Amino acid sequence: MPKFQPGTSGNPDGRPVGVGRAAALRRSLERKGRKVLTVVVEAALKGDLQACRLVLDRVCPPLRPIDQPVHVPDIDVGADQGAQVRLVLSAAVAGGITPAQAADLLTAAAQGARVLEALEFERRIARLEDHAGLLSQPAQAAPAVPAPTNGHERDRY
């Protein structure tokens, strides 16, 4: 008779918390962490560039840009896109917004233009189909391409 029934876990509660290599490493660092930190800082002070990088990355992480609200004077969201692009670029050149903010705004405008184009295509196709009366007719299946019966016929395609 098997020790465990098929489909039944031998350990339904899973692995206990705090066991395994990662947990052992954490416990070791808890005991020796201050000493490790002291050694790394001393190596950094002696000129070890890798130790310097490790210490500085933990003490002073790299700065990341923070999004801020942007005001572009005289911009009209409903205006043509050429006018919007000119206003955004003018604001960037004048220092009213950063180049990164201008790039983000222009990317958003381009994505908006693609959405508007897709909506316009849908509207135009619907008008054409209505005009042609295609919606009332069932769709016709494309003729099937005959499958080759031997290796020689396959070469024709």
Beta strands, then each sheet from edge to edge (+ up, - down):
end
